Amino acid sequence: MSAENIKEAVREKYGQAALRVHTGGSSCCGASAAVEGGCDPITSDLYDADQAHQIPEEALRASLGCGNPTALAQLNPGETVLDLGSGGGIDVLLSAKRLGPSGKAYGLDMTDEMLALARENQRKAGIDNVEFLKGEIENIPLPDNSVDVIISNCVINLSADKSRVLREAFRVLKPGGRFAVSDVVVRGDVPEEIRKNVLLWVGCIAGALKDTEYVSTLTAAGFESVAIEPTRVYNVEDARAFLTSEGVDVDAIASQIEGKFMSAFVRARKPQAAGCGPSCCAPAEVAKG
């Protein structure tokens, strides 16, 4: 698929997901949800009861994430946070509560239906220190050095130009700013056809990076202190229903899938000063999991 085709496929999928929430359904997007009629193990049980009670039910139903960056990211009162691909607004609203009235949470999304849903969820939640922006994560509509923390929840893997996304993230972060996202990653080598099928199940669009590629792309963008922490590893049984429906012999490829596809928390930091400090020359570390 071309970059433009990928973008339109993502826009259509997320627009339909937002409309399902409006009609009382769930936005669960994993293909196994469609096969089995329920939420799959990627999008389920990411937010605890305390977090769920802080936001409108529609924000929770609209979640298409693969993790919970708000539970893992360091967010301090008074800071400015940007959520790349904010969807129905769940992570923006939860972040805004932690930032307090002196802080600000931005959500960026390219899908009109999701933006409308997010703004309605903001109104229902009565949270003022939030602004939802229309735009693409490859072209963030914010000034240089304007954000303390960037979060994202299983969206960067959907971009056809991840290098540009990460360069844009670096640009808008303040010196010392933090990159703290949940995303889908691949660990180790997997035959291309198998990789494509599994990633269609995991992320709806088969675009996840290998963990080593994620580290090198963040480093090339200028980030330091890069680390990847697996949060949920997918096994062959999780994907069996979907892969079988796609005509894949699951048992034949089981050994090539186990332990290689996962949700992960990806951390990095923009250096405090312009130019290269001592840490720039040290190799980035991939956390063992």
N, C-alpha and C positions, 0 to 999 in steps of 0.2 A: 504494500500500500504506500502511496505517496504521502508526504507530510500533510498535505491539504486533505487528503482522503481520511487519514487517521484523525485529524482534527474534527472533521465533520461527523465521523462515526462516534467520537467521544461526545460531541455536542448533542447529537441525537439521542444517545443512550442516557445521558444525564438529564436532558429535557424530559424524556419519557419517565425517568425515575421520579422527578419532581412532580409530574402530573399524577403518578400513582399515589403519592403521599396525599395529594389534594383530595383524592377519592377514597381515602381511608386505608389504602394499602401500604405495603412496605416498599422501600426503594431497593431492597437487597438485589445486588446486580450479579453476583457470582452465578455462573452458568448452572451449577448444581442446584441453585435455588429454583431455577426454571424447570429442571428435570424432576426434582423431588418435591416441589411445591412449598418449600420453606427456606429459612435463612441458612446459608452455608457456613462452614466453620471459619471463614475469613472475616465476615462482617458481623458475626454474632458475639455477644458477651464482651464487648470492648469497653463499656462504660459501666461503672458500679452504680448501685442504687442511689447513693448520695449525689453523684453527678447527674443522673437521670432526673432527679427531683428538682434540679436547678434550672431546667430548660423546658420549653414546650415539648409535648410528646411528638409533634410533627418534626422537630429538629432531630430527635433520636431516630424516628422512622426514616428520615432522609439520609442517614449516615451510610456512606458507601466506602468507608475507610477500611484499612487493614490493620489499624493499630489505634493507639490513643496518645498522640503526642502531648496533649495537655497534662497527662499523668506523669510523663517522663521529662518534659522540658522544665528548665529552671525559668520561672516567670516571676518578676519582682514588681511590687507596687510602683506605679508611675512610669513603667516602661511602655514602649510602643511595639506591638506585635503584628506581623503580617502572616495570614494563612493563604498559601498558594493553592487555589482550587477549593474554595471554601464551601461549595455545595449549599446544603440547607442551613449552614451556619453553626453547627453544633460546636466545633472547636473554637470558633471566634467568640461565641457567647460564653463558653466556659472560661476561655482565656480572659475575657473582659472582666469577669467577676474577680479573678485573681489579681488583675492589674489595679483594680480600685478606680475611683473616680478621677484620679490624676493621670491614669494611664489611658492608652488608646489601642483598640484592636481593629485592624483592617482585615476584610475578607476580599479576595480577588477571585472572580469567576467569569467565564465567557458565556455562560448559558443563561438566557433571559429567564427561563422558568425557575431555575435554581436561585437566581438573584431575587426574584419576586418572593419565593418561599422563604429565603433567608431574612428578607426585610420584614415579612409578616411574623416570622419567629422572633425577631428582635422586638417588634412592637408588643407581642404577647408577653415576652420576658420582661419588658419595661427596662431595658438596658440602654443607656444613652451613649456610653463611650465606645461605640461601634460604628464603623462605616463600611458598607459593602460597595466595592468598585467593580465596574465591568471592564474586562480586559483579559489578555492572555498571559500566561506565566512566562512566556518567552519575551514579553515586552511589558514589564511591570510599570504601571503608571504612577510611580512615586519618585521623588528626587533621590539623588545620591546621598548616602550616609544619613538616612532618615529613620531607620528601623533598628530596634535593639535585638529582636528575635524573629526569625522566620520559622514557621511551622508549616507542615503539610501532611495530608493523610492519604497516602496511596494515590497520588495524582502525578507526581513527577515521572513515574514509570509510564504514564500515558502519553507523554510528550515525544514527538519525533525528533526534537532537537534539545536533548538534555544538557549538552554543553552550554548552549545559550541560556537555558533556565538557570543553571548554576552560576554562570557569569553575571546574570541579572540579579540573582540573590546576593552575590558578593557586592555588587554595585550599590544596592540600596541599604545594605547593612552598615551601621556605624562601625568605626574602628573598635575592635573588641566584641562586636556583635556575634550572636550565636545562631547557628543553623541547627535545627532540631526537628527532624521529620521522621514520620513513619512511611515506609515504602516497601515494595516487593523487590527482593533481590534473589539472584541465583548464585549458588555456591558450587564451584567446580564445573567440569565440562559435561555437557549434555548434548546428544545429537540434535541437530537443528530442528528436525521434524517433531521430535518429542518435546523439545523446549517450546516450540510454537503452540502445540496442543495444550500443554500444561499451563502456559501463561495465558492462553485464552480463557482457561478456567479460573485462574487466580485473579487476573486483572482485567478481564474483558477485552483488552487489547494487548497483543503479545509483545511488550516492549521493555520488560524489566532488564536492568543491567546485572552483570556479574558483580559480586562484591568487590573484586579487585578493580574492575572498571569504574565503579562508583568512587572508590578512593582516588584513583588516578584522575578522574574528571574533576572532582572537588579540588584536588591539589593543583591541577592545571589552572583552575579558575582563581587560585590565590589563597584558598583556605589552608589552615593549619589545624593540628590536633584532631585529625579525622579518625573516627572510630565507628564501627558497625556492630550493633548488638542484636542478635536474633531475638525476636519476641514470640514468634509462633512458627514452628516448622510444620510444613504440610506433608502428609504421607500419602501413599498411593491409594489408600482406602478413602481418604477425603475426596479424591478426584475420580473415583471409580465410575460413578454413575454418568458423569459428564463424558469422560473419555470413552466409555463403552458406547454411548450414544453417538460419538464421533467416529465409531468404527475402529477404535484402537484396542489392540490386544493388551489389556492392562497387565496381566500376569507376565507377559513376555518382556515388558519394559520396567517392571517394578524395581529391579535393582538399579536402574539408571535414574530413578526419580527420588528414591528415599533419601531424605536429609538434604536435598539440594535446592528446594524451593521454599522460601520463607518470607514472612513479614519481619522487618527489622527496624530498629531505631537507629537513625543515622545522625551522628553528631559531628560538627565542625565549628571552627571559629575564624572570624576575620582578624588578621593581626591588628594589634593595637595601633601601630604606626605604619605609615606608608613605607613601601619598600620591603626588603627581606630581612627578617630578624633571624636569630640563631635557629629557631625551630623550622624555618623554611627548608633548611638543608637536611633535616632529619627525615627518614622515610616515614610515611604515614603508616599507622598500624591498623590492621583489621582485627577487631576484637574476636577472640575465639569463643565459639558457642557450640 
